Amino acid sequence: MASLTAQNIVSRSDAFVAGALEGGVVLMSVEDDTYFDLNEVGARIWDKMQEPVAVSALCRDIVDAFEVDAADCESDVLAFLGDLLRLGAIRREDP
């Protein structure tokens, strides 16, 4: 599986369902009952992926909302999305 870039478009897959928790979101696999928590930043990214969105747009949103360094943000967002992609929680579309 190729890694993600800022030019990729990502969206949620149907393999996970989400539920809001205090300050975050819990994702649960509909196939194997595994689950994990997303913090406030992860929950914001998950929310933005209701429709297909460019990774670069997600990064801009996080930089604006949380006042983080753009390069650090892109690296962290790509790592997070890579984990979600490996789990099957999101889909990637080539640029």
KAJO-V823616 format. One record per run of one state. SS is the DSSP state (h for helix, s for strand, l for the rest). FROM is the first residue (numbers start at 1). LEN is the number of residues. If there is no record, write none. Layout:
SS	FROM	LEN
SS	FROM	LEN
//
This chain:
l	1	8
s	9	4
l	13	3
s	16	6
l	22	2
s	24	6
l	30	5
s	35	4
l	39	1
h	40	9
l	49	4
s	53	2
h	55	12
l	67	3
h	70	18
l	88	2
s	90	4
l	94	2
//
